[in-house]
Amino acid sequence: MPAKPVKKAEMKCNVARRTPDHPKKTHVVKACEGGKEKVIRFGEKGAEPKPPRKGESEADKKKRASFYARHAKNIAKGKMSAAWWAAKERW
């Protein structure tokens, strides 16, 4: 089943939302910065994100650290990158 089209004009700026019917991505957001707007889909379907939580295991901490290390260059690009949104919402 194909995903419903996202209408950029109807979306709020910088508010991520889930996309349960999208075949590959878990979230979508309209990123707005410096007068520019961009629809970004992010989050791998089926991936198990590890947000920080009380009493988490060392393996979870290492998994999150690996994600940040692997995507650091793209996270540094700011709100207009999918990596930044994935780090904020899922990790």
PDB file with one MODEL, atoms N, CA, C and O in Angstrom:
MODEL        1
ATOM      1  N   MET A   1       0.841  -1.177   0.000  1.00  0.00           N
ATOM      2  CA  MET A   1       0.000   0.000   0.000  1.00  0.00           C
ATOM      3  C   MET A   1       0.887   1.241   0.000  1.00  0.00           C
ATOM      4  O   MET A   1       1.706   1.395   0.905  1.00  0.00           O
ATOM      5  N   PRO A   2       0.753   2.122  -0.973  1.00  0.00           N
ATOM      6  CA  PRO A   2       1.610   3.301  -1.031  1.00  0.00           C
ATOM      7  C   PRO A   2       1.278   4.297   0.080  1.00  0.00           C
ATOM      8  O   PRO A   2       0.153   4.351   0.579  1.00  0.00           O
ATOM      9  N   ALA A   3       2.272   5.068   0.445  1.00  0.00           N
ATOM     10  CA  ALA A   3       2.086   6.064   1.497  1.00  0.00           C
ATOM     11  C   ALA A   3       1.215   7.202   0.986  1.00  0.00           C
ATOM     12  O   ALA A   3       1.208   7.515  -0.205  1.00  0.00           O
ATOM     13  N   LYS A   4       0.480   7.814   1.910  1.00  0.00           N
ATOM     14  CA  LYS A   4      -0.339   8.970   1.546  1.00  0.00           C
ATOM     15  C   LYS A   4       0.585  10.128   1.235  1.00  0.00           C
ATOM     16  O   LYS A   4       1.605  10.295   1.904  1.00  0.00           O
ATOM     17  N   PRO A   5       0.255  10.937   0.231  1.00  0.00           N
ATOM     18  CA  PRO A   5       1.123  12.067  -0.081  1.00  0.00           C
ATOM     19  C   PRO A   5       1.130  13.078   1.071  1.00  0.00           C
ATOM     20  O   PRO A   5       0.114  13.312   1.725  1.00  0.00           O
ATOM     21  N   VAL A   6       2.282  13.654   1.290  1.00  0.00           N
ATOM     22  CA  VAL A   6       2.432  14.655   2.336  1.00  0.00           C
ATOM     23  C   VAL A   6       2.240  16.017   1.706  1.00  0.00           C
ATOM     24  O   VAL A   6       2.918  16.359   0.738  1.00  0.00           O
ATOM     25  N   LYS A   7       1.321  16.793   2.248  1.00  0.00           N
ATOM     26  CA  LYS A   7       1.087  18.144   1.730  1.00  0.00           C
ATOM     27  C   LYS A   7       1.892  19.113   2.574  1.00  0.00           C
ATOM     28  O   LYS A   7       1.553  19.396   3.722  1.00  0.00           O
ATOM     29  N   LYS A   8       2.958  19.611   1.986  1.00  0.00           N
ATOM     30  CA  LYS A   8       3.882  20.474   2.717  1.00  0.00           C
ATOM     31  C   LYS A   8       3.181  21.707   3.291  1.00  0.00           C
ATOM     32  O   LYS A   8       3.498  22.136   4.400  1.00  0.00           O
ATOM     33  N   ALA A   9       2.238  22.273   2.552  1.00  0.00           N
ATOM     34  CA  ALA A   9       1.557  23.482   2.998  1.00  0.00           C
ATOM     35  C   ALA A   9       0.730  23.248   4.267  1.00  0.00           C
ATOM     36  O   ALA A   9       0.524  24.171   5.054  1.00  0.00           O
ATOM     37  N   GLU A  10       0.262  22.017   4.462  1.00  0.00           N
ATOM     38  CA  GLU A  10      -0.581  21.710   5.621  1.00  0.00           C
ATOM     39  C   GLU A  10       0.220  21.299   6.856  1.00  0.00           C
ATOM     40  O   GLU A  10      -0.340  21.203   7.948  1.00  0.00           O
ATOM     41  N   MET A  11       1.507  21.058   6.699  1.00  0.00           N
ATOM     42  CA  MET A  11       2.337  20.608   7.819  1.00  0.00           C
ATOM     43  C   MET A  11       2.843  21.793   8.639  1.00  0.00           C
ATOM     44  O   MET A  11       3.069  22.879   8.107  1.00  0.00           O
ATOM     45  N   LYS A  12       3.019  21.566   9.951  1.00  0.00           N
ATOM     46  CA  LYS A  12       3.611  22.572  10.816  1.00  0.00           C
ATOM     47  C   LYS A  12       5.125  22.484  10.699  1.00  0.00           C
ATOM     48  O   LYS A  12       5.678  21.407  10.474  1.00  0.00           O
ATOM     49  N   CYS A  13       5.788  23.615  10.853  1.00  0.00           N
ATOM     50  CA  CYS A  13       7.247  23.652  10.788  1.00  0.00           C
ATOM     51  C   CYS A  13       7.865  22.963  11.998  1.00  0.00           C
ATOM     52  O   CYS A  13       7.436  23.167  13.134  1.00  0.00           O
ATOM     53  N   ASN A  14       8.870  22.153  11.736  1.00  0.00           N
ATOM     54  CA  ASN A  14       9.708  21.527  12.763  1.00  0.00           C
ATOM     55  C   ASN A  14       8.937  20.681  13.777  1.00  0.00           C
ATOM     56  O   ASN A  14       9.291  20.637  14.955  1.00  0.00           O
ATOM     57  N   VAL A  15       7.879  20.010  13.311  1.00  0.00           N
ATOM     58  CA  VAL A  15       7.121  19.094  14.164  1.00  0.00           C
ATOM     59  C   VAL A  15       7.093  17.740  13.462  1.00  0.00           C
ATOM     60  O   VAL A  15       6.400  17.564  12.460  1.00  0.00           O
ATOM     61  N   ALA A  16       7.845  16.797  13.991  1.00  0.00           N
ATOM     62  CA  ALA A  16       7.921  15.466  13.392  1.00  0.00           C
ATOM     63  C   ALA A  16       6.664  14.674  13.719  1.00  0.00           C
ATOM     64  O   ALA A  16       6.069  14.833  14.785  1.00  0.00           O
ATOM     65  N   ARG A  17       6.275  13.819  12.782  1.00  0.00           N
ATOM     66  CA  ARG A  17       5.134  12.941  13.038  1.00  0.00           C
ATOM     67  C   ARG A  17       5.425  11.562  12.470  1.00  0.00           C
ATOM     68  O   ARG A  17       6.243  11.417  11.561  1.00  0.00           O
ATOM     69  N   ARG A  18       4.754  10.549  13.006  1.00  0.00           N
ATOM     70  CA  ARG A  18       4.950   9.170  12.565  1.00  0.00           C
ATOM     71  C   ARG A  18       4.280   8.954  11.220  1.00  0.00           C
ATOM     72  O   ARG A  18       3.287   9.606  10.897  1.00  0.00           O
ATOM     73  N   THR A  19       4.829   8.034  10.440  1.00  0.00           N
ATOM     74  CA  THR A  19       4.235   7.645   9.160  1.00  0.00           C
ATOM     75  C   THR A  19       4.126   6.127   9.138  1.00  0.00           C
ATOM     76  O   THR A  19       4.944   5.460   8.504  1.00  0.00           O
ATOM     77  N   PRO A  20       3.125   5.571   9.820  1.00  0.00           N
ATOM     78  CA  PRO A  20       3.034   4.117   9.954  1.00  0.00           C
ATOM     79  C   PRO A  20       2.788   3.377   8.644  1.00  0.00           C
ATOM     80  O   PRO A  20       3.130   2.200   8.533  1.00  0.00           O
ATOM     81  N   ASP A  21       2.200   4.046   7.646  1.00  0.00           N
ATOM     82  CA  ASP A  21       1.918   3.366   6.388  1.00  0.00           C
ATOM     83  C   ASP A  21       2.980   3.584   5.320  1.00  0.00           C
ATOM     84  O   ASP A  21       2.820   3.131   4.187  1.00  0.00           O
ATOM     85  N   HIS A  22       4.067   4.276   5.669  1.00  0.00           N
ATOM     86  CA  HIS A  22       5.153   4.469   4.701  1.00  0.00           C
ATOM     87  C   HIS A  22       5.978   3.181   4.624  1.00  0.00           C
ATOM     88  O   HIS A  22       6.273   2.584   5.659  1.00  0.00           O
ATOM     89  N   PRO A  23       6.354   2.744   3.422  1.00  0.00           N
ATOM     90  CA  PRO A  23       7.054   1.453   3.310  1.00  0.00           C
ATOM     91  C   PRO A  23       8.470   1.418   3.877  1.00  0.00           C
ATOM     92  O   PRO A  23       8.935   0.349   4.271  1.00  0.00           O
ATOM     93  N   LYS A  24       9.174   2.554   3.933  1.00  0.00           N
ATOM     94  CA  LYS A  24      10.573   2.518   4.360  1.00  0.00           C
ATOM     95  C   LYS A  24      10.919   3.409   5.545  1.00  0.00           C
ATOM     96  O   LYS A  24      11.858   3.099   6.279  1.00  0.00           O
ATOM     97  N   LYS A  25      10.200   4.493   5.757  1.00  0.00           N
ATOM     98  CA  LYS A  25      10.567   5.457   6.797  1.00  0.00           C
ATOM     99  C   LYS A  25       9.503   5.540   7.881  1.00  0.00           C
ATOM    100  O   LYS A  25       8.322   5.308   7.619  1.00  0.00           O
ATOM    101  N   THR A  26       9.926   5.874   9.114  1.00  0.00           N
ATOM    102  CA  THR A  26       9.005   5.889  10.241  1.00  0.00           C
ATOM    103  C   THR A  26       8.447   7.270  10.560  1.00  0.00           C
ATOM    104  O   THR A  26       7.380   7.372  11.166  1.00  0.00           O
ATOM    105  N   HIS A  27       9.143   8.334  10.166  1.00  0.00           N
ATOM    106  CA  HIS A  27       8.734   9.691  10.516  1.00  0.00           C
ATOM    107  C   HIS A  27       8.849  10.626   9.314  1.00  0.00           C
ATOM    108  O   HIS A  27       9.564  10.349   8.351  1.00  0.00           O
ATOM    109  N   VAL A  28       8.122  11.745   9.398  1.00  0.00           N
ATOM    110  CA  VAL A  28       8.241  12.805   8.401  1.00  0.00           C
ATOM    111  C   VAL A  28       8.157  14.137   9.146  1.00  0.00           C
ATOM    112  O   VAL A  28       7.484  14.243  10.171  1.00  0.00           O
ATOM    113  N   VAL A  29       8.840  15.140   8.625  1.00  0.00           N
ATOM    114  CA  VAL A  29       8.838  16.468   9.237  1.00  0.00           C
ATOM    115  C   VAL A  29       9.007  17.515   8.142  1.00  0.00           C
ATOM    116  O   VAL A  29       9.668  17.268   7.133  1.00  0.00           O
ATOM    117  N   LYS A  30       8.411  18.674   8.346  1.00  0.00           N
ATOM    118  CA  LYS A  30       8.685  19.816   7.472  1.00  0.00           C
ATOM    119  C   LYS A  30       9.713  20.663   8.210  1.00  0.00           C
ATOM    120  O   LYS A  30       9.384  21.370   9.163  1.00  0.00           O
ATOM    121  N   ALA A  31      10.949  20.584   7.762  1.00  0.00           N
ATOM    122  CA  ALA A  31      12.034  21.328   8.401  1.00  0.00           C
ATOM    123  C   ALA A  31      12.040  22.751   7.852  1.00  0.00           C
ATOM    124  O   ALA A  31      12.020  22.954   6.638  1.00  0.00           O
ATOM    125  N   CYS A  32      12.068  23.724   8.742  1.00  0.00           N
ATOM    126  CA  CYS A  32      12.069  25.129   8.360  1.00  0.00           C
ATOM    127  C   CYS A  32      13.243  25.822   9.046  1.00  0.00           C
ATOM    128  O   CYS A  32      13.404  25.748  10.265  1.00  0.00           O
ATOM    129  N   GLU A  33      14.053  26.491   8.241  1.00  0.00           N
ATOM    130  CA  GLU A  33      15.206  27.204   8.800  1.00  0.00           C
ATOM    131  C   GLU A  33      15.670  28.233   7.791  1.00  0.00           C
ATOM    132  O   GLU A  33      15.841  27.916   6.614  1.00  0.00           O
ATOM    133  N   GLY A  34      15.876  29.459   8.239  1.00  0.00           N
ATOM    134  CA  GLY A  34      16.392  30.516   7.376  1.00  0.00           C
ATOM    135  C   GLY A  34      15.512  30.814   6.173  1.00  0.00           C
ATOM    136  O   GLY A  34      16.021  31.125   5.095  1.00  0.00           O
ATOM    137  N   GLY A  35      14.200  30.722   6.343  1.00  0.00           N
ATOM    138  CA  GLY A  35      13.288  31.014   5.242  1.00  0.00           C
ATOM    139  C   GLY A  35      13.115  29.874   4.249  1.00  0.00           C
ATOM    140  O   GLY A  35      12.389  30.022   3.266  1.00  0.00           O
ATOM    141  N   LYS A  36      13.763  28.745   4.485  1.00  0.00           N
ATOM    142  CA  LYS A  36      13.638  27.586   3.600  1.00  0.00           C
ATOM    143  C   LYS A  36      12.789  26.515   4.265  1.00  0.00           C
ATOM    144  O   LYS A  36      12.804  26.364   5.487  1.00  0.00           O
ATOM    145  N   GLU A  37      12.051  25.777   3.450  1.00  0.00           N
ATOM    146  CA  GLU A  37      11.236  24.669   3.925  1.00  0.00           C
ATOM    147  C   GLU A  37      11.598  23.417   3.144  1.00  0.00           C
ATOM    148  O   GLU A  37      11.871  23.476   1.945  1.00  0.00           O
ATOM    149  N   LYS A  38      11.596  22.280   3.839  1.00  0.00           N
ATOM    150  CA  LYS A  38      11.972  21.024   3.191  1.00  0.00           C
ATOM    151  C   LYS A  38      11.276  19.875   3.907  1.00  0.00           C
ATOM    152  O   LYS A  38      11.308  19.795   5.135  1.00  0.00           O
ATOM    153  N   VAL A  39      10.643  18.979   3.139  1.00  0.00           N
ATOM    154  CA  VAL A  39      10.023  17.800   3.727  1.00  0.00           C
ATOM    155  C   VAL A  39      11.095  16.721   3.826  1.00  0.00           C
ATOM    156  O   VAL A  39      11.739  16.372   2.837  1.00  0.00           O
ATOM    157  N   ILE A  40      11.274  16.198   5.039  1.00  0.00           N
ATOM    158  CA  ILE A  40      12.305  15.193   5.292  1.00  0.00           C
ATOM    159  C   ILE A  40      11.648  13.948   5.872  1.00  0.00           C
ATOM    160  O   ILE A  40      10.895  14.029   6.842  1.00  0.00           O
ATOM    161  N   ARG A  41      11.935  12.804   5.278  1.00  0.00           N
ATOM    162  CA  ARG A  41      11.510  11.524   5.828  1.00  0.00           C
ATOM    163  C   ARG A  41      12.741  10.895   6.474  1.00  0.00           C
ATOM    164  O   ARG A  41      13.830  10.915   5.901  1.00  0.00           O
ATOM    165  N   PHE A  42      12.561  10.341   7.663  1.00  0.00           N
ATOM    166  CA  PHE A  42      13.706   9.776   8.363  1.00  0.00           C
ATOM    167  C   PHE A  42      13.281   8.601   9.224  1.00  0.00           C
ATOM    168  O   PHE A  42      12.090   8.395   9.458  1.00  0.00           O
ATOM    169  N   GLY A  43      14.243   7.837   9.692  1.00  0.00           N
ATOM    170  CA  GLY A  43      14.009   6.695  10.564  1.00  0.00           C
ATOM    171  C   GLY A  43      13.781   5.423   9.774  1.00  0.00           C
ATOM    172  O   GLY A  43      12.784   5.289   9.064  1.00  0.00           O
ATOM    173  N   GLU A  44      14.707   4.498   9.900  1.00  0.00           N
ATOM    174  CA  GLU A  44      14.605   3.233   9.181  1.00  0.00           C
ATOM    175  C   GLU A  44      13.504   2.363   9.785  1.00  0.00           C
ATOM    176  O   GLU A  44      13.496   2.109  10.989  1.00  0.00           O
ATOM    177  N   LYS A  45      12.590   1.916   8.953  1.00  0.00           N
ATOM    178  CA  LYS A  45      11.520   1.018   9.388  1.00  0.00           C
ATOM    179  C   LYS A  45      12.160  -0.283   9.858  1.00  0.00           C
ATOM    180  O   LYS A  45      12.993  -0.844   9.147  1.00  0.00           O
ATOM    181  N   GLY A  46      11.800  -0.761  11.004  1.00  0.00           N
ATOM    182  CA  GLY A  46      12.341  -2.013  11.522  1.00  0.00           C
ATOM    183  C   GLY A  46      13.564  -1.835  12.405  1.00  0.00           C
ATOM    184  O   GLY A  46      13.953  -2.766  13.110  1.00  0.00           O
ATOM    185  N   ALA A  47      14.182  -0.655  12.379  1.00  0.00           N
ATOM    186  CA  ALA A  47      15.336  -0.417  13.245  1.00  0.00           C
ATOM    187  C   ALA A  47      14.853  -0.270  14.685  1.00  0.00           C
ATOM    188  O   ALA A  47      13.730   0.173  14.926  1.00  0.00           O
ATOM    189  N   GLU A  48      15.690  -0.635  15.623  1.00  0.00           N
ATOM    190  CA  GLU A  48      15.324  -0.542  17.030  1.00  0.00           C
ATOM    191  C   GLU A  48      16.116   0.592  17.671  1.00  0.00           C
ATOM    192  O   GLU A  48      17.230   0.370  18.145  1.00  0.00           O
ATOM    193  N   PRO A  49      15.557   1.813  17.696  1.00  0.00           N
ATOM    194  CA  PRO A  49      16.287   2.937  18.271  1.00  0.00           C
ATOM    195  C   PRO A  49      16.457   2.766  19.777  1.00  0.00           C
ATOM    196  O   PRO A  49      15.690   2.050  20.421  1.00  0.00           O
ATOM    197  N   LYS A  50      17.447   3.419  20.320  1.00  0.00           N
ATOM    198  CA  LYS A  50      17.738   3.298  21.744  1.00  0.00           C
ATOM    199  C   LYS A  50      17.782   4.683  22.398  1.00  0.00           C
ATOM    200  O   LYS A  50      18.863   5.211  22.656  1.00  0.00           O
ATOM    201  N   PRO A  51      16.604   5.277  22.669  1.00  0.00           N
ATOM    202  CA  PRO A  51      16.625   6.562  23.368  1.00  0.00           C
ATOM    203  C   PRO A  51      17.137   6.387  24.796  1.00  0.00           C
ATOM    204  O   PRO A  51      16.961   5.321  25.387  1.00  0.00           O
ATOM    205  N   PRO A  52      17.765   7.414  25.354  1.00  0.00           N
ATOM    206  CA  PRO A  52      18.290   7.289  26.716  1.00  0.00           C
ATOM    207  C   PRO A  52      17.159   6.997  27.703  1.00  0.00           C
ATOM    208  O   PRO A  52      16.080   7.580  27.605  1.00  0.00           O
ATOM    209  N   ARG A  53      17.404   6.109  28.638  1.00  0.00           N
ATOM    210  CA  ARG A  53      16.405   5.824  29.668  1.00  0.00           C
ATOM    211  C   ARG A  53      17.115   5.365  30.937  1.00  0.00           C
ATOM    212  O   ARG A  53      18.258   4.909  30.911  1.00  0.00           O
ATOM    213  N   LYS A  54      16.410   5.499  32.026  1.00  0.00           N
ATOM    214  CA  LYS A  54      16.967   5.152  33.329  1.00  0.00           C
ATOM    215  C   LYS A  54      17.220   3.644  33.406  1.00  0.00           C
ATOM    216  O   LYS A  54      16.365   2.844  33.026  1.00  0.00           O
ATOM    217  N   GLY A  55      18.389   3.268  33.895  1.00  0.00           N
ATOM    218  CA  GLY A  55      18.723   1.861  34.085  1.00  0.00           C
ATOM    219  C   GLY A  55      18.984   1.091  32.802  1.00  0.00           C
ATOM    220  O   GLY A  55      18.797  -0.125  32.764  1.00  0.00           O
ATOM    221  N   GLU A  56      19.411   1.776  31.755  1.00  0.00           N
ATOM    222  CA  GLU A  56      19.648   1.079  30.489  1.00  0.00           C
ATOM    223  C   GLU A  56      20.942   0.260  30.533  1.00  0.00           C
ATOM    224  O   GLU A  56      21.820   0.507  31.360  1.00  0.00           O
ATOM    225  N   SER A  57      21.037  -0.697  29.647  1.00  0.00           N
ATOM    226  CA  SER A  57      22.210  -1.571  29.616  1.00  0.00           C
ATOM    227  C   SER A  57      23.400  -0.883  28.933  1.00  0.00           C
ATOM    228  O   SER A  57      23.244   0.111  28.224  1.00  0.00           O
ATOM    229  N   GLU A  58      24.572  -1.434  29.164  1.00  0.00           N
ATOM    230  CA  GLU A  58      25.778  -0.920  28.506  1.00  0.00           C
ATOM    231  C   GLU A  58      25.682  -1.100  26.989  1.00  0.00           C
ATOM    232  O   GLU A  58      26.168  -0.254  26.238  1.00  0.00           O
ATOM    233  N   ALA A  59      25.070  -2.176  26.539  1.00  0.00           N
ATOM    234  CA  ALA A  59      24.917  -2.434  25.104  1.00  0.00           C
ATOM    235  C   ALA A  59      24.083  -1.337  24.440  1.00  0.00           C
ATOM    236  O   ALA A  59      24.386  -0.909  23.326  1.00  0.00           O
ATOM    237  N   ASP A  60      23.023  -0.882  25.133  1.00  0.00           N
ATOM    238  CA  ASP A  60      22.187   0.196  24.595  1.00  0.00           C
ATOM    239  C   ASP A  60      22.971   1.500  24.511  1.00  0.00           C
ATOM    240  O   ASP A  60      22.850   2.241  23.536  1.00  0.00           O
ATOM    241  N   LYS A  61      23.770   1.775  25.529  1.00  0.00           N
ATOM    242  CA  LYS A  61      24.593   2.989  25.530  1.00  0.00           C
ATOM    243  C   LYS A  61      25.581   2.952  24.367  1.00  0.00           C
ATOM    244  O   LYS A  61      25.787   3.959  23.690  1.00  0.00           O
ATOM    245  N   LYS A  62      26.189   1.792  24.138  1.00  0.00           N
ATOM    246  CA  LYS A  62      27.159   1.650  23.053  1.00  0.00           C
ATOM    247  C   LYS A  62      26.488   1.771  21.688  1.00  0.00           C
ATOM    248  O   LYS A  62      27.052   2.345  20.757  1.00  0.00           O
ATOM    249  N   LYS A  63      25.279   1.224  21.581  1.00  0.00           N
ATOM    250  CA  LYS A  63      24.547   1.303  20.312  1.00  0.00           C
ATOM    251  C   LYS A  63      24.245   2.767  19.971  1.00  0.00           C
ATOM    252  O   LYS A  63      24.408   3.186  18.825  1.00  0.00           O
ATOM    253  N   ARG A  64      23.805   3.542  20.968  1.00  0.00           N
ATOM    254  CA  ARG A  64      23.514   4.961  20.743  1.00  0.00           C
ATOM    255  C   ARG A  64      24.792   5.729  20.408  1.00  0.00           C
ATOM    256  O   ARG A  64      24.791   6.574  19.514  1.00  0.00           O
ATOM    257  N   ALA A  65      25.876   5.439  21.121  1.00  0.00           N
ATOM    258  CA  ALA A  65      27.154   6.110  20.854  1.00  0.00           C
ATOM    259  C   ALA A  65      27.640   5.807  19.444  1.00  0.00           C
ATOM    260  O   ALA A  65      28.186   6.683  18.773  1.00  0.00           O
ATOM    261  N   SER A  66      27.446   4.582  18.992  1.00  0.00           N
ATOM    262  CA  SER A  66      27.842   4.206  17.633  1.00  0.00           C
ATOM    263  C   SER A  66      27.035   4.966  16.589  1.00  0.00           C
ATOM    264  O   SER A  66      27.576   5.402  15.573  1.00  0.00           O
ATOM    265  N   PHE A  67      25.721   5.126  16.848  1.00  0.00           N
ATOM    266  CA  PHE A  67      24.875   5.889  15.932  1.00  0.00           C
ATOM    267  C   PHE A  67      25.389   7.320  15.805  1.00  0.00           C
ATOM    268  O   PHE A  67      25.563   7.822  14.694  1.00  0.00           O
ATOM    269  N   TYR A  68      25.635   7.982  16.949  1.00  0.00           N
ATOM    270  CA  TYR A  68      26.125   9.362  16.931  1.00  0.00           C
ATOM    271  C   TYR A  68      27.481   9.467  16.237  1.00  0.00           C
ATOM    272  O   TYR A  68      27.711  10.416  15.487  1.00  0.00           O
ATOM    273  N   ALA A  69      28.368   8.528  16.467  1.00  0.00           N
ATOM    274  CA  ALA A  69      29.687   8.550  15.838  1.00  0.00           C
ATOM    275  C   ALA A  69      29.583   8.354  14.323  1.00  0.00           C
ATOM    276  O   ALA A  69      30.276   9.015  13.550  1.00  0.00           O
ATOM    277  N   ARG A  70      28.717   7.448  13.921  1.00  0.00           N
ATOM    278  CA  ARG A  70      28.553   7.123  12.506  1.00  0.00           C
ATOM    279  C   ARG A  70      27.919   8.284  11.725  1.00  0.00           C
ATOM    280  O   ARG A  70      28.227   8.491  10.551  1.00  0.00           O
ATOM    281  N   HIS A  71      27.036   9.034  12.383  1.00  0.00           N
ATOM    282  CA  HIS A  71      26.293  10.083  11.689  1.00  0.00           C
ATOM    283  C   HIS A  71      26.671  11.496  12.126  1.00  0.00           C
ATOM    284  O   HIS A  71      25.974  12.449  11.779  1.00  0.00           O
ATOM    285  N   ALA A  72      27.744  11.647  12.867  1.00  0.00           N
ATOM    286  CA  ALA A  72      28.113  12.944  13.441  1.00  0.00           C
ATOM    287  C   ALA A  72      28.213  14.044  12.391  1.00  0.00           C
ATOM    288  O   ALA A  72      27.743  15.159  12.618  1.00  0.00           O
ATOM    289  N   LYS A  73      28.808  13.750  11.263  1.00  0.00           N
ATOM    290  CA  LYS A  73      28.994  14.755  10.217  1.00  0.00           C
ATOM    291  C   LYS A  73      27.646  15.262   9.690  1.00  0.00           C
ATOM    292  O   LYS A  73      27.480  16.457   9.444  1.00  0.00           O
ATOM    293  N   ASN A  74      26.693  14.352   9.520  1.00  0.00           N
ATOM    294  CA  ASN A  74      25.383  14.755   9.012  1.00  0.00           C
ATOM    295  C   ASN A  74      24.510  15.390  10.088  1.00  0.00           C
ATOM    296  O   ASN A  74      23.711  16.276   9.788  1.00  0.00           O
ATOM    297  N   ILE A  75      24.651  14.951  11.335  1.00  0.00           N
ATOM    298  CA  ILE A  75      23.906  15.564  12.434  1.00  0.00           C
ATOM    299  C   ILE A  75      24.315  17.024  12.577  1.00  0.00           C
ATOM    300  O   ILE A  75      23.483  17.879  12.883  1.00  0.00           O
ATOM    301  N   ALA A  76      25.593  17.308  12.356  1.00  0.00           N
ATOM    302  CA  ALA A  76      26.124  18.664  12.487  1.00  0.00           C
ATOM    303  C   ALA A  76      25.539  19.625  11.448  1.00  0.00           C
ATOM    304  O   ALA A  76      25.647  20.841  11.610  1.00  0.00           O
ATOM    305  N   LYS A  77      24.931  19.107  10.402  1.00  0.00           N
ATOM    306  CA  LYS A  77      24.334  19.971   9.361  1.00  0.00           C
ATOM    307  C   LYS A  77      23.098  20.703   9.875  1.00  0.00           C
ATOM    308  O   LYS A  77      22.689  21.703   9.285  1.00  0.00           O
ATOM    309  N   GLY A  78      22.501  20.227  10.954  1.00  0.00           N
ATOM    310  CA  GLY A  78      21.374  20.924  11.566  1.00  0.00           C
ATOM    311  C   GLY A  78      20.022  20.414  11.119  1.00  0.00           C
ATOM    312  O   GLY A  78      19.901  19.312  10.585  1.00  0.00           O
ATOM    313  N   LYS A  79      19.003  21.235  11.345  1.00  0.00           N
ATOM    314  CA  LYS A  79      17.614  20.841  11.134  1.00  0.00           C
ATOM    315  C   LYS A  79      17.277  20.396   9.717  1.00  0.00           C
ATOM    316  O   LYS A  79      16.291  19.686   9.518  1.00  0.00           O
ATOM    317  N   MET A  80      18.054  20.787   8.750  1.00  0.00           N
ATOM    318  CA  MET A  80      17.727  20.463   7.364  1.00  0.00           C
ATOM    319  C   MET A  80      18.260  19.091   6.942  1.00  0.00           C
ATOM    320  O   MET A  80      18.260  18.774   5.752  1.00  0.00           O
ATOM    321  N   SER A  81      18.713  18.274   7.898  1.00  0.00           N
ATOM    322  CA  SER A  81      19.202  16.937   7.565  1.00  0.00           C
ATOM    323  C   SER A  81      18.390  15.864   8.296  1.00  0.00           C
ATOM    324  O   SER A  81      17.947  16.069   9.427  1.00  0.00           O
ATOM    325  N   ALA A  82      18.206  14.739   7.645  1.00  0.00           N
ATOM    326  CA  ALA A  82      17.467  13.627   8.232  1.00  0.00           C
ATOM    327  C   ALA A  82      18.186  13.076   9.466  1.00  0.00           C
ATOM    328  O   ALA A  82      17.536  12.647  10.420  1.00  0.00           O
ATOM    329  N   ALA A  83      19.517  13.083   9.452  1.00  0.00           N
ATOM    330  CA  ALA A  83      20.290  12.567  10.584  1.00  0.00           C
ATOM    331  C   ALA A  83      20.019  13.376  11.851  1.00  0.00           C
ATOM    332  O   ALA A  83      19.929  12.807  12.939  1.00  0.00           O
ATOM    333  N   TRP A  84      19.888  14.693  11.723  1.00  0.00           N
ATOM    334  CA  TRP A  84      19.607  15.554  12.868  1.00  0.00           C
ATOM    335  C   TRP A  84      18.263  15.176  13.484  1.00  0.00           C
ATOM    336  O   TRP A  84      18.140  15.069  14.704  1.00  0.00           O
ATOM    337  N   TRP A  85      17.265  14.976  12.640  1.00  0.00           N
ATOM    338  CA  TRP A  85      15.932  14.629  13.129  1.00  0.00           C
ATOM    339  C   TRP A  85      15.913  13.231  13.733  1.00  0.00           C
ATOM    340  O   TRP A  85      15.253  13.010  14.749  1.00  0.00           O
ATOM    341  N   ALA A  86      16.619  12.291  13.131  1.00  0.00           N
ATOM    342  CA  ALA A  86      16.677  10.936  13.679  1.00  0.00           C
ATOM    343  C   ALA A  86      17.331  10.948  15.060  1.00  0.00           C
ATOM    344  O   ALA A  86      16.873  10.266  15.976  1.00  0.00           O
ATOM    345  N   ALA A  87      18.401  11.725  15.204  1.00  0.00           N
ATOM    346  CA  ALA A  87      19.080  11.830  16.494  1.00  0.00           C
ATOM    347  C   ALA A  87      18.158  12.445  17.544  1.00  0.00           C
ATOM    348  O   ALA A  87      18.162  12.023  18.701  1.00  0.00           O
ATOM    349  N   LYS A  88      17.383  13.421  17.149  1.00  0.00           N
ATOM    350  CA  LYS A  88      16.492  14.123  18.088  1.00  0.00           C
ATOM    351  C   LYS A  88      15.291  13.259  18.475  1.00  0.00           C
ATOM    352  O   LYS A  88      14.948  13.176  19.654  1.00  0.00           O
ATOM    353  N   GLU A  89      14.659  12.628  17.513  1.00  0.00           N
ATOM    354  CA  GLU A  89      13.403  11.915  17.765  1.00  0.00           C
ATOM    355  C   GLU A  89      13.574  10.457  18.174  1.00  0.00           C
ATOM    356  O   GLU A  89      12.779   9.944  18.963  1.00  0.00           O
ATOM    357  N   ARG A  90      14.591   9.784  17.656  1.00  0.00           N
ATOM    358  CA  ARG A  90      14.679   8.343  17.838  1.00  0.00           C
ATOM    359  C   ARG A  90      15.859   7.886  18.678  1.00  0.00           C
ATOM    360  O   ARG A  90      15.807   6.781  19.218  1.00  0.00           O
ATOM    361  N   TRP A  91      16.911   8.668  18.819  1.00  0.00           N
ATOM    362  CA  TRP A  91      18.111   8.227  19.532  1.00  0.00           C
ATOM    363  C   TRP A  91      18.356   9.118  20.718  1.00  0.00           C
ATOM    364  O   TRP A  91      19.322   8.915  21.454  1.00  0.00           O
TER     365      TRP A  91
ENDMDL
END
